[in-house]
């Protein structure tokens, strides 16, 4: 027996037409395949052409149909348009039920090895572009980052949250993802017995190493690489921290999945990150790949990775940016 009560619509004909458009858009194997690869990632038109070996005109048509049906959302990143799945909000019935059912169905079908290889190649291309930027501008990156937010604006709330959650008595183990030049390492080093910092840009890691030597941080181990390199060492942590990192990485959703593997049961992931904004100049000046994120995006990625949402804090800045400090528990 169906216990869900029918939803009364102010315009039944409009509601039915919306559903018809949605199901018609989904009645194409290629479009369903596009929805599959966008489960966690956001791709541009040319990247999707690369994934499916298609011409831009054909791909653009399919993306337009999916967008008009409400199965995709366009997202501007500088001068480029990327596509992602829409952020679903309970209460938007019956459309919510229909869209979720389509996503749940396609997510049960595994991607082919060929498509997975192409996805990895796109992520690698993005990562290499980011590494080139940071290697080139490592010495003045901190200055550029300050144009968005001074370190203390987000570091202090993150530190306060860590002190509330952990004894900070020199026990336990923490991991910082993307430490940059290392300004947050002293705080973590003083709280935990062992601290690992992983960064895929050698130039930034070299500056972090110099900073550790200057500050006498003897319990910090720097790793050149990414989270999977730490996972391969079968290490687990009480805390994973990522300060203003996600908008620089090729696949932000993977940071949550990697962190879930790296955290001990009951461990915490604490991040500070930009909220979604429209200031495209940061892509050229600060090496950003993404123009921040909606809070619901981060929550969705965390939930998908098996993490539970904890405390949330929003910090408004005078220059129009907003920072979100988020806590998730394994």
C-alpha positions, 0 to 999 in steps of 0.5 A: 500500500502506498502511504505517500499522499498525492500532492495537490498541484496548483496547475495539474496540467503544468505539473504533468507536462513538466514530468513528461518533459523530464521523462522524454529527456531521459528516454535516450541512452546517451543522455542517461550516460551523461547523467551517470558521469555527472554523479559526483563530477562537474564537466564542461562541454568540451570535457563531455565531448572528450568523454563520449567522443562527440562533436560539440554541436551534438553534445550541446543539444543533449545538454540543452535538452537535459537542462530544460528538463531540469536534469542538469544545471549549467554553472559558469566558471569564468568564461566557461560553462560547466554542467552538474546535476541539480541540487535536489531539495525535498518538498519539490514534489512530484518533480523531486521524486522523479528526478531522484528516481532517475539518478538512483537508477542510473547510479546503479549502472557501473561506468565502463573502464574506457569512460573511467579512464577518460574521467581520470585523464580529465582530472589529471589535466585539471590537476596538472594545470593547477600544479603549473600555476602554483609552481609558477606563482608559489612565492606570491600565492599567499599575497594573491590569496589575501585578496580573497581572505586573510588567513586568520579569517578562516584559520581562527574559527577552524582552530577554535572548532578543533580545540572544542572537539579534540583534547589537543594534548599531544595525542592523536593523529591529524592530516592536512590536505593542501597545507600551502606554505604551512601557516596552519601547521603550527596549530595542528602540530601543537595539538596532535602527536603526529601530523601529516601534510599532503600537497601535490605541488612540490614548490609549495611543499618546499616552502612548507618544509622551510616554514616547519624548520623555522618554527621547529615543528618536529612532528610534521611529515610532509608528503608529496602527492595526493590523498590516495598516496596516503591511503596506500600507506594504510594510515588513519587519522583522528582529524582531516583538515582542508583549508581553502583547498576544494576550489583548487582541486580537480574533483572536490567530491573525491576529497570527501570520499578519500577523507572517509577512508582516511578517518578513524571511526568517530574521526572528523573532517573539518574544512573551510571553503568559499561559498559559491560566488561570481568573481571570475578574476580569481581563476587567473589570479589565484589558480582557482578551478571552481568559483566556490560551492553551494553548502548543499554541494558539500553536504551532498558529497559528504553524505555520499561518502558516508560522513555525517554533517556536524557544525556549520559556520558562515563568515561574511567578508567585506569584498563580497566573498563568504566562507563556510566552515564545515564539520563532518563525522565518520 
